[in-house]
Amino acid sequence: MSRHSTAVVLGGGGLAGIGWTTGVLAALEEQGVLRLGSADCVIGTSAGAAVAAAVLQSGSAGAEFDRIVRKSRRGDELAPAAALADVLPEVLAIHASEDSMATKTERFTQLSQQRAGIDPALRRAAVAGRVRSDSWPSDRLHITSVRTDGSRTVFTSASGVALVDALTASCAVPGLWPVARIGGKEYIDGGTFSLTNAELARTADHVIVLRPTPELPQYLTEERRETLEHATLIEPSERARAGFGPDPFDPHVRGIAAILGYEDGLAAMPAWLRR
């Protein structure tokens, strides 16, 4: 990266995360402190990848915010076939196990095959509906996913993968959404083992992290921890977390979360100006 470079890291968090992150970015953009398109590097994981692609394509977080909070758009999303409350105990049990990352990924893949009763084509179409086209908006956009052998993959415009395929892979939450298939390989959610993958931004002079959901402590590597400690970190307020409700994948929570995120973005301004 160039000298005095800025990297923006947008983390995962379901539809609540999409709404909240969009709202924060809209507030920061409106106040003239951050426009996503001006960043030297944008790293998106799961919900954060969806937001990054949409905002970079439109050129304005404010435009995406307006689109999300309209009443007609609040519930315009595909709902998982399985309830989060039913799948979550199995997901947490896999995370709590002493299995290797590769074995955990295999178990997550099996869970998706057993529980995610959604046609993969229908799921891809839903992800496609979040963006304006299947074209990468910038070579500075990095989208994370996890291959089913447990290794992390970072898609960029140079990867030869369509944007919507990369987003579908990054957002393939285990147990809720189908495993994504690209070029004969299978992928699950980029936030499976890290909700931010923040260490990918470690070489930037200034790292800005929007984190709708905390990291799982068992996967918090030293490199990731150091990156987060030196970053400008914005997280949901207690009011926002309460507003997300019990299910961050509820299609109706996205618009509410966007408004709460906008409030949190404005509240972050004093700390931002003290930097």
LOKOLNU-240985 format. One record per residue (C-alpha): residue in one letter; x, y, z. Coordinates in nm, 2 decimals, padded with zeros to 4 digits. Layout:
BEGIN
+------+--------+--------+--------+
: paba :     xx :     yy :     zz :
+------+--------+--------+--------+
:    a :      X :      Y :      Z :
...
+------+--------+--------+--------+
This chain:
BEGIN
+------+--------+--------+--------+
: paba :     xx :     yy :     zz :
+------+--------+--------+--------+
:    m :  00.00 :  00.00 :  00.00 :
:    s :  00.11 :  00.36 : -00.05 :
:    r :  00.24 :  00.59 :  00.23 :
:    h : -00.03 :  00.72 :  00.46 :
:    s : -00.28 :  00.46 :  00.32 :
:    t : -00.62 :  00.40 :  00.47 :
:    a : -00.79 :  00.06 :  00.48 :
:    v : -01.15 :  00.01 :  00.57 :
:    v : -01.26 : -00.32 :  00.72 :
:    l : -01.63 : -00.40 :  00.72 :
:    g : -01.73 : -00.70 :  00.93 :
:    g : -02.01 : -00.96 :  00.92 :
:    g : -02.34 : -00.96 :  01.10 :
:    g : -02.63 : -01.08 :  00.89 :
:    l : -02.90 : -00.84 :  00.76 :
:    a : -02.87 : -00.64 :  01.08 :
:    g : -02.50 : -00.60 :  01.00 :
:    i : -02.58 : -00.49 :  00.64 :
:    g : -02.82 : -00.22 :  00.77 :
:    w : -02.61 : -00.10 :  01.06 :
:    t : -02.28 : -00.08 :  00.85 :
:    t : -02.46 :  00.11 :  00.58 :
:    g : -02.60 :  00.36 :  00.83 :
:    v : -02.26 :  00.42 :  00.99 :
:    l : -02.10 :  00.48 :  00.65 :
:    a : -02.38 :  00.71 :  00.55 :
:    a : -02.33 :  00.92 :  00.86 :
:    l : -01.95 :  00.94 :  00.82 :
:    e : -01.99 :  01.03 :  00.45 :
:    e : -02.24 :  01.30 :  00.53 :
:    q : -02.00 :  01.45 :  00.79 :
:    g : -01.72 :  01.45 :  00.54 :
:    v : -01.48 :  01.22 :  00.73 :
:    l : -01.50 :  00.90 :  00.53 :
:    r : -01.61 :  00.82 :  00.17 :
:    l : -01.56 :  00.45 :  00.11 :
:    g : -01.45 :  00.50 : -00.25 :
:    s : -01.15 :  00.71 : -00.13 :
:    a : -01.00 :  00.42 :  00.08 :
:    d : -00.68 :  00.26 : -00.05 :
:    c : -00.82 : -00.09 :  00.04 :
:    v : -01.17 : -00.21 :  00.14 :
:    i : -01.19 : -00.55 :  00.31 :
:    g : -01.54 : -00.70 :  00.33 :
:    t : -01.65 : -01.01 :  00.52 :
:    s : -02.00 : -01.15 :  00.47 :
:    a : -02.24 : -00.86 :  00.54 :
:    g : -01.95 : -00.62 :  00.51 :
:    a : -01.87 : -00.75 :  00.17 :
:    a : -02.23 : -00.69 :  00.06 :
:    v : -02.22 : -00.34 :  00.19 :
:    a : -01.88 : -00.26 :  00.04 :
:    a : -01.98 : -00.38 : -00.31 :
:    a : -02.31 : -00.19 : -00.30 :
:    v : -02.16 :  00.13 : -00.18 :
:    l : -01.87 :  00.13 : -00.41 :
:    q : -02.09 :  00.05 : -00.71 :
:    s : -02.34 :  00.34 : -00.62 :
:    g : -02.06 :  00.58 : -00.52 :
:    s : -02.25 :  00.68 : -00.21 :
:    a : -02.33 :  00.53 :  00.12 :
:    g : -02.60 :  00.78 :  00.16 :
:    a : -02.77 :  00.65 : -00.15 :
:    e : -02.76 :  00.29 : -00.02 :
:    f : -02.89 :  00.41 :  00.32 :
:    d : -03.19 :  00.58 :  00.16 :
:    r : -03.26 :  00.27 : -00.04 :
:    i : -03.25 :  00.04 :  00.26 :
:    v : -03.47 :  00.25 :  00.50 :
:    r : -03.76 :  00.29 :  00.25 :
:    k : -04.05 :  00.09 :  00.38 :
:    s : -04.08 : -00.11 :  00.05 :
:    r : -03.71 : -00.22 :  00.09 :
:    r : -03.71 : -00.32 :  00.46 :
:    g : -03.83 : -00.67 :  00.41 :
:    d : -03.72 : -00.72 :  00.05 :
:    e : -03.48 : -01.01 :  00.13 :
:    l : -03.48 : -01.39 :  00.12 :
:    a : -03.53 : -01.55 :  00.47 :
:    p : -03.35 : -01.86 :  00.56 :
:    a : -03.54 : -02.19 :  00.56 :
:    a : -03.40 : -02.28 :  00.90 :
:    a : -03.45 : -02.07 :  01.21 :
:    l : -03.14 : -01.93 :  01.36 :
:    a : -03.24 : -02.05 :  01.70 :
:    d : -03.26 : -02.41 :  01.57 :
:    v : -02.92 : -02.40 :  01.40 :
:    l : -02.72 : -02.19 :  01.64 :
:    p : -02.66 : -02.46 :  01.91 :
:    e : -02.50 : -02.69 :  01.64 :
:    v : -02.29 : -02.40 :  01.51 :
:    l : -02.17 : -02.31 :  01.86 :
:    a : -02.09 : -02.68 :  01.94 :
:    i : -01.86 : -02.70 :  01.63 :
:    h : -01.69 : -02.38 :  01.73 :
:    a : -01.64 : -02.51 :  02.09 :
:    s : -01.49 : -02.84 :  01.98 :
:    e : -01.12 : -02.91 :  01.97 :
:    d : -01.13 : -03.01 :  01.61 :
:    s : -00.89 : -02.86 :  01.36 :
:    m : -01.00 : -02.57 :  01.14 :
:    a : -01.02 : -02.81 :  00.85 :
:    t : -01.24 : -03.05 :  01.04 :
:    k : -01.46 : -02.77 :  01.17 :
:    t : -01.51 : -02.64 :  00.82 :
:    e : -01.60 : -02.99 :  00.70 :
:    r : -01.86 : -03.01 :  00.98 :
:    f : -02.00 : -02.67 :  00.89 :
:    t : -02.03 : -02.78 :  00.53 :
:    q : -02.22 : -03.08 :  00.63 :
:    l : -02.45 : -02.87 :  00.85 :
:    s : -02.53 : -02.64 :  00.56 :
:    q : -02.60 : -02.94 :  00.34 :
:    q : -02.84 : -03.08 :  00.60 :
:    r : -03.02 : -02.77 :  00.72 :
:    a : -03.00 : -02.49 :  00.45 :
:    g : -03.31 : -02.59 :  00.25 :
:    i : -03.28 : -02.31 :  00.00 :
:    d : -03.21 : -02.36 : -00.37 :
:    p : -02.86 : -02.23 : -00.44 :
:    a : -02.97 : -02.05 : -00.75 :
:    l : -03.24 : -01.87 : -00.55 :
:    r : -02.99 : -01.77 : -00.29 :
:    r : -02.75 : -01.64 : -00.55 :
:    a : -03.03 : -01.43 : -00.70 :
:    a : -03.11 : -01.28 : -00.36 :
:    v : -02.74 : -01.18 : -00.32 :
:    a : -02.74 : -01.04 : -00.67 :
:    g : -03.04 : -00.82 : -00.57 :
:    r : -02.81 : -00.63 : -00.33 :
:    v : -02.59 : -00.49 : -00.60 :
:    r : -02.64 : -00.30 : -00.92 :
:    s : -02.44 : -00.53 : -01.15 :
:    d : -02.22 : -00.84 : -01.15 :
:    s : -01.91 : -00.62 : -01.22 :
:    w : -01.64 : -00.55 : -00.97 :
:    p : -01.66 : -00.18 : -00.87 :
:    s : -01.29 : -00.14 : -00.78 :
:    d : -00.96 : -00.33 : -00.77 :
:    r : -00.93 : -00.22 : -00.41 :
:    l : -01.22 : -00.43 : -00.29 :
:    h : -01.12 : -00.76 : -00.12 :
:    i : -01.40 : -01.01 : -00.03 :
:    t : -01.32 : -01.30 :  00.21 :
:    s : -01.45 : -01.65 :  00.21 :
:    v : -01.35 : -01.99 :  00.36 :
:    r : -01.29 : -02.28 :  00.13 :
:    t : -01.42 : -02.61 :  00.25 :
:    d : -01.07 : -02.74 :  00.33 :
:    g : -01.05 : -02.47 :  00.60 :
:    s : -00.83 : -02.22 :  00.42 :
:    r : -00.92 : -01.86 :  00.38 :
:    t : -00.98 : -01.72 :  00.03 :
:    v : -00.97 : -01.35 : -00.06 :
:    f : -01.14 : -01.26 : -00.39 :
:    t : -01.06 : -00.95 : -00.59 :
:    s : -01.13 : -00.82 : -00.93 :
:    a : -00.82 : -01.01 : -01.05 :
:    s : -00.95 : -01.35 : -00.92 :
:    g : -01.15 : -01.42 : -01.24 :
:    v : -01.46 : -01.47 : -01.03 :
:    a : -01.79 : -01.28 : -01.08 :
:    l : -01.87 : -01.03 : -00.81 :
:    v : -02.20 : -01.20 : -00.72 :
:    d : -02.03 : -01.54 : -00.69 :
:    a : -01.77 : -01.39 : -00.45 :
:    l : -02.04 : -01.23 : -00.25 :
:    t : -02.25 : -01.54 : -00.23 :
:    a : -01.95 : -01.73 : -00.11 :
:    s : -01.87 : -01.47 :  00.15 :
:    c : -02.22 : -01.47 :  00.28 :
:    a : -02.28 : -01.85 :  00.29 :
:    v : -02.35 : -01.87 :  00.66 :
:    p : -02.32 : -02.23 :  00.78 :
:    g : -02.65 : -02.40 :  00.85 :
:    l : -02.85 : -02.11 :  00.71 :
:    w : -02.74 : -02.08 :  00.35 :
:    p : -02.62 : -02.33 :  00.09 :
:    v : -02.25 : -02.39 :  00.03 :
:    a : -02.13 : -02.18 : -00.26 :
:    r : -01.97 : -02.35 : -00.56 :
:    i : -01.72 : -02.16 : -00.78 :
:    g : -01.50 : -02.32 : -01.04 :
:    g : -01.55 : -02.67 : -00.89 :
:    k : -01.46 : -02.56 : -00.54 :
:    e : -01.69 : -02.51 : -00.24 :
:    y : -01.70 : -02.21 :  00.00 :
:    i : -01.87 : -02.11 :  00.32 :
:    d : -01.90 : -01.77 :  00.49 :
:    g : -01.60 : -01.55 :  00.52 :
:    g : -01.68 : -01.47 :  00.88 :
:    t : -01.68 : -01.83 :  00.99 :
:    f : -01.36 : -01.80 :  01.19 :
:    s : -01.32 : -01.42 :  01.19 :
:    l : -01.60 : -01.16 :  01.16 :
:    t : -01.35 : -00.90 :  01.03 :
:    n : -01.04 : -01.07 :  00.90 :
:    a : -00.88 : -00.74 :  01.00 :
:    e : -00.52 : -00.86 :  00.98 :
:    l : -00.55 : -00.83 :  00.60 :
:    a : -00.53 : -00.46 :  00.65 :
:    r : -00.23 : -00.47 :  00.88 :
:    t :  00.01 : -00.29 :  00.64 :
:    a : -00.21 :  00.02 :  00.61 :
:    d : -00.11 :  00.34 :  00.80 :
:    h : -00.47 :  00.39 :  00.92 :
:    v : -00.72 :  00.11 :  00.96 :
:    i : -01.09 :  00.18 :  01.02 :
:    v : -01.30 : -00.12 :  01.13 :
:    l : -01.68 : -00.13 :  01.14 :
:    r : -01.76 : -00.44 :  01.34 :
:    p : -02.14 : -00.52 :  01.38 :
:    t : -02.06 : -00.85 :  01.57 :
:    p : -01.77 : -00.93 :  01.81 :
:    e : -01.49 : -01.17 :  01.71 :
:    l : -01.50 : -01.52 :  01.85 :
:    p : -01.22 : -01.51 :  02.11 :
:    q : -01.09 : -01.86 :  02.03 :
:    y : -00.99 : -01.74 :  01.68 :
:    l : -00.84 : -01.40 :  01.78 :
:    t : -00.49 : -01.44 :  01.66 :
:    e : -00.21 : -01.21 :  01.78 :
:    e : -00.19 : -01.05 :  01.44 :
:    r : -00.56 : -00.98 :  01.43 :
:    r : -00.56 : -00.85 :  01.79 :
:    e : -00.28 : -00.61 :  01.72 :
:    t : -00.45 : -00.48 :  01.40 :
:    l : -00.78 : -00.42 :  01.59 :
:    e : -00.60 : -00.25 :  01.88 :
:    h : -00.44 :  00.01 :  01.65 :
:    a : -00.75 :  00.06 :  01.44 :
:    t : -01.03 :  00.31 :  01.46 :
:    l : -01.30 :  00.07 :  01.58 :
:    i : -01.67 :  00.14 :  01.56 :
:    e : -01.92 : -00.10 :  01.71 :
:    p : -02.30 : -00.10 :  01.77 :
:    s : -02.42 :  00.09 :  02.08 :
:    e : -02.63 : -00.09 :  02.34 :
:    r : -02.93 :  00.08 :  02.18 :
:    a : -02.84 : -00.06 :  01.84 :
:    r : -02.78 : -00.41 :  01.97 :
:    a : -03.12 : -00.41 :  02.14 :
:    g : -03.28 : -00.28 :  01.82 :
:    f : -03.13 : -00.57 :  01.62 :
:    g : -03.36 : -00.81 :  01.80 :
:    p : -03.30 : -01.18 :  01.85 :
:    d : -03.24 : -01.27 :  01.48 :
:    p : -03.00 : -01.06 :  01.27 :
:    f : -03.12 : -01.25 :  00.96 :
:    d : -03.48 : -01.13 :  00.99 :
:    p : -03.54 : -00.94 :  00.66 :
:    h : -03.74 : -00.67 :  00.85 :
:    v : -03.45 : -00.58 :  01.08 :
:    r : -03.23 : -00.43 :  00.80 :
:    g : -03.40 : -00.09 :  00.77 :
:    i : -03.42 : -00.05 :  01.15 :
:    a : -03.05 : -00.14 :  01.19 :
:    a : -02.96 :  00.12 :  00.92 :
:    i : -03.12 :  00.40 :  01.12 :
:    l : -02.95 :  00.28 :  01.44 :
:    g : -02.62 :  00.26 :  01.25 :
:    y : -02.66 :  00.61 :  01.13 :
:    e : -02.71 :  00.73 :  01.49 :
:    d : -02.39 :  00.53 :  01.59 :
:    g : -02.20 :  00.69 :  01.30 :
:    l : -02.29 :  01.04 :  01.43 :
:    a : -02.21 :  00.94 :  01.78 :
:    a : -01.86 :  00.83 :  01.67 :
:    m : -01.77 :  01.18 :  01.54 :
:    p : -01.62 :  01.33 :  01.86 :
:    a : -01.38 :  01.04 :  01.90 :
:    w : -01.30 :  01.06 :  01.53 :
:    l : -01.22 :  01.42 :  01.54 :
:    r : -00.98 :  01.36 :  01.83 :
:    r : -00.76 :  01.13 :  01.63 :
+------+--------+--------+--------+
